[in-house]
Amino acid sequence: MFPHRHSRRVASPILLAAAAIIIAAIAAPIGAQAKDSFSACEAEAGLAVLASPLTPWKGAPLRVVFTAETAQKGVLTLTGPDGKVAVTSEERHGGPPYFWFAEVASPSTGTWIATLARDGVDSSCATVKREFTVAKTAGAAPRATSKSVWPIRGAWDRDTENLYSAWIEKLFDDPIEAAPSWPALHEVLRDKSRNMLFNHLGLAEDEKKLIMQPDCADLPYFLRAYFAFKVGLPFGYSKCTRGGGGKAPRCPQWFNIQKEDASNGGNDQKPAQTASNSLFGVFETAAASTSTPRQTRPAGLVPGFGYYIRTVVANAVHSGSGRTAADDSNTDYYPVPLTAGTLRPGTIYADPYGHVLVLVKRVAQTSEAAGVFLAVDGQPDGTVARKRFWRGNFLFAQDASLGSPGFKRFRPIVADNSGTLRRLTNSEILKDADYADFSLEQSKLGVEDFYDRMDDVMSPEPLDPNHAIKEAITALEEQVNTRVTSVENGRKYQVGGGTEVAIPSGPAIFETTGAWEDFATPSRDLRLLIAIDVVRGFPDRVARRANRYAMPKDKSVDDVKSELQSTLASEIADRKVSYTRTDGSKWTLTLKDVIDRSKDLEMAYNVNDCVEVRWGAAEGSEEASTCKRHASSAQRAKMEDYRPWFHERRRPLRQ
């Protein structure tokens, strides 16, 4: 990916006035921009810097991030107008892109110097500097324009893509063992310690009850749009079919911030959302109404953005947007090769059955642990959670009617000579030096080949089989704990007076809207059952790919397999999870209990059942004694009809 660098974008330049955002290679310095050593090194691949806020002033924290394409040791320092170093950061994040981040909570007025000193780099660019002027008062913020949802100040290229990746990684960064979860995306964006673009525009835009509760399909678009809005980059989306009848989804219409959909996103793909009283008002819960008059985008930059996301984008995109055919150029996403260099934060994963995740971090393999890719997804109840790549979370299948699953990136949006926005085609991406990462590799892989290939990408060196099985068990444990939250949301719905929820018919149990989507768990339970199978079968997998593992020299494959089976038995017996029963009391299960209840979990996704039933509690047991609610016999009969899908670990094809 990104083999060399050149400049070819046609777009409005980013104005690098003394207090503007600074992104390398997008524009030349003008106005009051101070001279520095950065410009001479702009030709270096992936070297970019971003300062926030857009117009630095003493009343707001000064945040600076540097990105680089290759792994280098480096130290980032911020030096104040008095010549003293205010902050030093030696921690390098990412990989790739790699980045350094530093922040001064209360910067004094005057010229600040951001210096990145790197080892192993050509001497002329080993130390690069950027100067920023911090003003006494906030400067003029961007203003709304009639020609675009937000003004465009820059272009998508390698630098902005790397900065986007750095923003994504920092937004969701936590220790690998943390398995963080948030009630909604806005909870993450409101966290000043995570969001390096917090109040970036100087409009207090992140302090005015921002509401963002995207589902899995919305999440990549919300993140991409938020970054583009803050930084001033192009953004667009397609209206796509969901596929079916042996055909992949197709996207006949494309809209962007300069070419808005006259129907305001009202394509009935999702229930309409009413406007919010908050400034952003993004995707607040509201009853759908087909009689609600169509609205127009409100005046003002921030309210207009909120409306655009809530009403236009959220009502248009869906999971089919990510499952388009790999060779289709008329799409929002394009497939990439499976390498550590291409699977960067911000890359999406579209599974064949309608789930979408966003990569947020790569953790490189060490002598002690396997390499890991971490991703976040949105759930129908608004929850955003981080999870690791493994077979239980990232489903893969090859079927023409399902479209093309796998890892994909947002298709670059550029401006032509007239300023009209368009998307690069697959062939253009392949020839573009800033990208050059279009690939049909994944569409040619069988299921086992895909997962084998990903194992090799995450951990190029042979794995210790005992460590590997423990990490698989940990991934299953994380998935079970995620289900605890989902089922608890259903219990709260019941306790709060929720009425019986109608069960959809046929394959629609996996794709619907309303309370069933919010609180029932058919898709999540199917994934959990697959995850259980993966862990159960791990000793056999090691035996099948013995050359992939660091097998002890004095032990046979059968010996190792037997040891792994013993490790599996002891680990699942020791690990515990707890859920809240109907009466509010806690009940603890071992991971072994959950695995042993696989058959019961085939019929445990109905929100109308009590939580005890949803965790497979045996009828008449002490655990089940607090159960007060059951799905109707008619609904149970439907579930019996659908049970083969769960028992056979397959999702029905769309008709």
N, C-alpha and C positions, 0 to 999 in steps of 0.2 A: 504493500500500500504506500502511496505517496512517494514514488521513486525519486523524483527531483522536483524542483520548484520553478514556477514561472508565473507571470502575471497575465491574466486574460479576462478578468471579470469586467463587465460593463454595468456599472451601477453608480448611484449617487455616492460620492466619497464620504467617509466619516470626517467630520470637521475636527481637526486636532487643534482647537484653540487651547489656551492655557489650562482650562479646566474641563476638557472633554475626554471622553473615553478614548483610549489609545490602543489600537490594534495594529500590529506590525504588518506592513506590506499592503494595507488597504488604501492608505492615502499618504500623501506627503505632508510634512508639518507645515502649518501656515500660521499666520497671525502671531500670537504671543508664545507659541510653542518654543520652549527652550532648546538649545542645541545639546546633544548628548551623544553617547557612543553607540546607541542602539541602531540608528539608521544605517551605519556602515555594515551591520551584521544582518540586515533584514533578509538577505538572500539565503540565510541558513534555514534549512527545512524545519518547519514547526516552531521556530522561535517567535513567540508572540507575548505581548503583555497587555493586561487590562487593568485599568484603575477604576474604582468605584468610590463615591457616586460619580455620575456623569459630570457634574460640576463640583469638585471638591471644595468644601468650606469647613471652617473650624467647628461648626455645630454638628457635624456628622463624622462618623468613623471613616478613616481613609483605609481602603482595602486594595491590595495589589496582588495580582497573580501573574507569574511567568510560566509559560509552557515551553517544552522542548520535545523534539521528536525522538531523541535517543536517550538512553540511560546515562546520566552523568552525575557525578558528585557535585554539589553546589551549595552555596550559602547565599540567601537573600537577606539584604539589610535595607532598612528604611532610615535615612539620615535626615534630620530636621534642619530648619533654616539656621539653627545655631551651630551646625556642623557636628552635632553629636548623634551617634547611632541610637535611635529610639527603640528599634526592635530588630532581632536577628532570628532567622529561621533556617535551620539546616535540614529540616525534614523534607524529603522528596517524596511526593505522592505519585500514584498512577503507574502506568506502564503497559504500553504507551497510550496516550501521550503522558509525559512526565510533567509534573508541575510543582511549583513552590508558592506558598501563600503567606502573606504577612499583613497585619492590621495594626493601626494606631487608633485607639479609641477616641482620643481628643487631640487632633493635630493642631499645632499652632499655625498661624498664618505665615505665608512666605513660600519659598521654593523648597520642595522635598525631593530627595534623590533616592530612587529605588535602584539598588545595585545587585546584580546576580553574578557572583564569582564562581566559575566552573572549572573543574579539573578535566584534563584529557581533551581539551578543545583547542583549536588553532589559537595561537597567542593573541592575535589581533581581536579575537572575539571571546577570549576566555573570561573577560570581565565586561559586562554590558551594563549600561546605565540608562535610566529614563528619569527625566525631571518633570515634576508636577507642581503646579501652583495652587496652594490652598488659600482661598479668598476669605475675607472677613464675613461676608454674607453669602447666602446661596445665590447662585446665578439663575438665569432664566431657564426654566425647564422646557422640554419639547412641547409643542402644541399640536392640537388636532389639525388635520387637513381634510379637505373634502375629497381629495384624490386617493386617499389610502386610509385604511383603518388606523395605521400608525405610520409616521414618517420613516422612510428608509434612509439610513445613513451609511450603510456598509453592504458587504456582499458575503455570501457563503463561499468559503475557500478553506484551505487546509488550516489556516490560523484560527478562523472563527469556529471551525469544527473542533479543533483541539481545545479551544476555550470553552466550548459547549460541553465537551467531555469532562473537562476539569470541574466545571460548575456542577454537573450531574454527580460526579464522584463525591465532591465535598458535601453536597446536599444530603446524601444518604450514607455518609461515612460513619462507621462504627466498627468496633472490634469484630472479627469474624465470628466469635462465639456469641455475640449479643443477640442476633436474630431480632432486630428492632421492628416495631410495628407502630403505626400511627392511625388515629381514628379517621383522618382525612388528609389529603395532600396539603391543604392550607395550613395544617399544623406544622408541617415541615417548612413551608415557605415563610412562615411567621417567625421561625427560629433564626435570630440574627447570627448565631454562631455557626449555622449551617449554610445559610443563603448569602453568598457573597454579593448578590445583587439586591439585597434588602434595601428598599427605598432608593434604588439606584437613580431613578429619574428626578428625585428631589420633590416629589409630589405627595410624600407620606403615603404612597400607594399601597404599602404592605401593612399599614396600621389601621386601615378602615374596614375592618370586618370582612376581609377577603375570604370568600367561600369557594373552595375547590374540592369537589368530591367526584372525581372521574372514575368510571369503571375501567376495566383492563384495556379496552379498545381506545378509550379517550385519553388514557394517561400519557402515551407518547406524544400525542398532539398537544395536550395541555403543557407539557414540559417544553416542547419545541417552540410553541407559540409564546410562552412566557419569556423564554430566553430571547427570542427574536424581537418581541415587544420591547424588552428592556434595552437591548443592544442596538436595535434599529435595523433589523434584517428582514428579508422577504419571508413570507409564509403563505402556504396554500394547503388545500386539501381536496380530495376527490369525493364524489358521490359514487359509490360502488354497489353492485349487486352482491348477494351473499353466495352466489354460486349454486350448483345443484344440477341434477339431470346429467351428470357426467362432465360438467363444465366448471372451471374455476371461476371465482368472482371476476367481474370486469368493471372498469371505472369509466363510464361514458362522459362524465362531466368533471371538469376541474375548475375550482374557484380559488381566488387568492385575495390578498388584502387590497389590491387595486381593482379587482374584478369580483364584486360581491354577488352572492346569490340573491336574486330578486325575491325569492320565496322565503328568505330568512331562515334557511335550513329546515323548513317544514316539510321534509320528505317522509314523515311518518315512520322513520327508522326507529325512533325512540319516542317516548311520551314527551310532549311539549312541556317546557319548564316555564313557570311564570316568572316575571321580573322580580328582582329582589329590592328591598329597601336599602341594602348595603351598597357601597360604592361599586364594588366589583359585581356582587350578586351572582357569583358563578355557581350554577347547578345546585341551587337550594331545593330542598324537597318541597314539592307542591303538587296538587292534583292536576292531572291533565285535563284539558278542556278543548274540545274540537271547535267550540264556538268563540274562543278567544280571538279578537281581531289581531291581524298581523301587525307587528310593531316595526318601527324603523330604528336603526342604530342611533342611540342618543348622542347629543353633542358632548364634546369634551373627550380628551384622550383616554383617561382612565375608565369612565363609564362606558365609552365606546368599546374599549377592549373587553370589559366584563360582559357586555351584551354579545359581542362577537363570539367569545368562547362559549358562553352559556347557551345562547339561542341558535347560533349558526353552526359552529363546529361540532358541539356536543350532539346536536340533533341530526348531524349528517354522517359522521364517521361511525364505523362499527367494526366487528372482528373480521368481516370479509375484506376490509381495506388492507389487511396484512397478509391475506392468503391468495393474492393474485398470482397468476402464472409467472414463473421465474423469468421467462423471456419476454414478458409484456413490458413495453416502455411507457405505456399510458397508465402509470400507477404512482402512488405516493412513496413506495418503498422499492428498493432493488436488492437482490441477494448478493452476499459477499462470500469470499472464500473463508474456509475455517482455518484461521491462523491467529496467533496471539497478537499480531500487529493489526488485524482488521476488526477483531471483536472488542471494540472500544466502548467505554461508557456512552450511552445514548443509542447504541445499536439495539434494535428490538428483536424479540423472538416471537414469531407467530406460529402457534402450534396448529395442527390440522383440524382441531375440533373447536376452535374459536377463542382460545385464550391467548393473551398477549402479555409479554413481560419486557422490561427495559433493563439492559445491562447497566450496572452502576460501578463495578469494580472488578479488576482482575488481581487475584492474590497469587503470586508466583510460587511454584513448587520449591520446597526447601528439603533439607536432609531429614527433617522431622515430619513433614506433612505434605500431602498432595496439593497440587495447584487447584485453585477454585475460581470460578466465575460467580459473582453475586449479581442478583437482579431484583427489581421491585415490580410488583404488580398491583393493580387496583381491583377491588372486589365490589360487587353490586351494593354492599352496605356502606361503601365509601372508604373502607379500610385500605391503607397502603402498607404493605409488608415487604421486607427484604428476605430473600431466600437464595439458596445456592443452586447452581446448575447441577442437576442430576436427573436420572431417568424418571423419577417420580414427579418432578415439577415441570420438566420440559418434554412434552410428548412429541413423538415424531412418527409419521406414516407417509407412505407414498400412494396416492390415489388421485386420479385426474379430477374427480368430483370434489375433492377436498381443497384443491388448489395447490400451491407450492408453499409448504411450511418451511421454517428454519429462520436463520439469522439474516436480518435485513437492515439497511440503513435508509434514512430519509433521502429521497432523491433531491439533488441540488437544484435550487431555484435560482435562475440567473435573469438578467435583463438584457434584451437585445439592444441594437443601436438606437431604437426609438424609445427605449425605456420600458417596453412592455415585458412583463414577467413571463417566463416559460420554464419548463423543467428540462433538464438534460436527458437525452435518451440513453439507453444502455450502451450503445456503441460510443456515444460521446463521453460517457463516464469512463469507459475503458481506456479511451485515448487521452483523458484529461489528467495532467500531471498532478493536480491537486487531489485527485481521487484514485483513478486507475484501479478500482477494486471491485468492479462488477464481475460476477462469476456464476456459472451454472453448476458448480461442483456439487452443491447439496442436492440438487434435483436428480443427480445420477447415483446417489448413495442409497443402499438398502437400509433398513432400520438398524440392524446390528452394526453395519459399516459406519453409520452416522455416529452412534454412541462410542464405537471403538475409536473413530477419528477424534471425537471430542476428548476422550481420555488422553490421547496422545498430545493434543494441543494443550490441555491443562497441565499435564505432567509429562514432559518429554523424557524424563529419566524413569527407570523402573521403580515401581512403588513397593513399599513394604506391605505385603498382603494383610498383615494384622492391623496396621494403621489404616489401610484402605477400607477394611470392613467396618471399623469403628466410625470412620467418617460417613460411610453410607448409613449406618445406624443413627448417627447424629442428624443426618439430613431427614431421615424418617421421623425422628423425634421432633424436629422443628415443624414438620408438616402436620403432625398430630397436634402440636400446641397451637398452630394456626387454626386448625379445625375447632379447638376449644373456644377460640374467640368467635368464630362463625356461629357455632351452636349456641353460645351464650347470647349472642345478639337475637337469635330466635326466641330464647327463653324470655328475654326482656320484652320482646314484642308481645308474647303471651301475657306476661305479668302486667304489661301496660294496657291490657284490654283488647289486644288484637283479635280480630274475628277470624273465623275459619278462612283459610286461603284456598282457592280453587286450584286443583292440580291440572296443569296443561295436559294435552293429549299427545301421545307419541313423542317424537324427537324434540318437541317444543319444551319438554321438561328441562332441557339443557340451554335453551335460548328463549328467554321471554323477558317480561318486564314486571315491575310492581313488586308486591310483597313476596311472591314466590322466588323471584330472582334475588331479592334482598336477603331472605332468611332460609330458604331451602338450600341444600348443598349437593345436588346430584353431580355436577361437574367436579367439585372438590372431592367428593367421596370416590368417584371413579379414579381420580388421580391418586388418592390415598391407597386404594386397593392395588393399583399398579405399583405404587411405591413399596407396599408390603411384599409384593411378589419379587421386586428387585432385591430387597434385603434377604428374603428367604433364599433366593437363588444365587446370592453373591458367592458362596463357596464354589458352586458349579461354574460360575463365570471365571473365577480365578483359575480353575482347573482348565477351562477351555482356552484361556489366553495366558498360559503359564509363562511364556516368554515376555509378557508385558510386566511381570512382577519380579521383584528381587527375591527369588526363591532360595531358601537356605540350601547350601551345597550338600549337607549331610541328610537331607530329607527328600522324600519322593513327593510327587504331586499329590498322591493320595494322602500322605502324611499331613501335608499342608492343608488340604481340604478338610480333613478330620479336625485339625486344630481350629480352623476357622468356624466350623460348626459348633465347637465347644465355646469359642469366643462369642458367637452369636447368641447361644443359649444363655450364657451368663450376663451378657450386656442387656438383653431385652428384659431379663428378670429383674435387673437392678435399677433400670431407668423408670421413672414414674412421672405421671401427669395427673392433674386434678381438674375436675369440672364441677360446676355448681348445679346441684339438683333443684328440682321444682320448688322445694321449700326453702331454698337459699343455703342449705348445708353443702359442705364440700365432700366430694367422694374421689378417692384416689385409685387410679388404675396403673398397673405396670405396662410397659410397652408390650410385654408378652400378652397381657390381657387383650390389648387392642388387636394384636395380630391374630390371636386365637378367635376373636369375634369377627373375623373377615366375612363369614357367611351372613351374620346379623347386619353388618355394615352395608350389605347389598340392598337392604330395605330400611336404611336409617336416615334418609335425607329429607323426609317430609317435615316441614315446619309445624304441621298440625299435631305431630306426636310430641309427647313430653321429652325432655332432654335425656331422661333415663333410657327410653327406647332408642333414642338417637345414638346413644353410646353402647347399645347392645345388651343392656341389663336383662338378665334372665327373669321371665315372668315368675312372680311369687318370691323372688329373692329380697333380701334386706335392701339391696341397692335400689330395687324397683319399687319399694314400698311407698315412696314419696310421689310416685307418678300419678298425675291427676287428669291427664289429657291424652286422647288417642285419635289418630286419623280415622275417618269413617270407614266402614267396611267396603264401600264403593271405591274409595281412594286406595285402600289396601289391595283390592282386586286389580286395580290398574297397575299398581306397583309390582304385583306378581307377574303381570304380563310383561313388564319392562325389566324384570329381574335378569333375564339372560344377558342383557347388555352389560350389567355389572359383573355377573358371574364369569362371563367370557372376556371381560376387560375390553370391550369394544364399544365405540359410540356409533349409533346408527347414522347412515349416510343421509344427507339431505335429498329429498325427492325432487 
